[in-house]
Amino acid sequence: MLRNGGFGGIVAGGSVAELLYVQLRGGDPAGELKPIQFKDGTTPDSHADHALAKLRELAQLFDQDQTPYRSLVHPMWRTHYGDYDHLARVKEWSSSGGVSDDFVGGE
């Protein structure tokens, strides 16, 4: 967004000076800045460009009607449930092996 002029008062095409995490834990100090150190001479700009390209790729993938929205993306972790998995009825469907008597369709 920054590099494409998404913020008022910041010229499009600007350079990303730094990428960092902000660790929030409460207490004093309330937050700690954790700069990201890049390997192989890469820059924050190249990482920002790469992240935007991957986001666009993902958005285009999910813009296709045939792309499923999977509840459990990594089956090797299917016993670890997320905060919203109960909304997808993951445990119920997992116990049936994903097969339902009500299923109508091709094999």
Secondary structure, DSSP 8 states (H G I E B T S, - for coil): -TTTT-STTS-TT------EEEEE-SSSSSEEEEE---STT--HHHHHHHHHHHHHHHHHHHTSTT----S-S-GGGTTS--TTGGGGTHHHHHHTTT--TT--S--
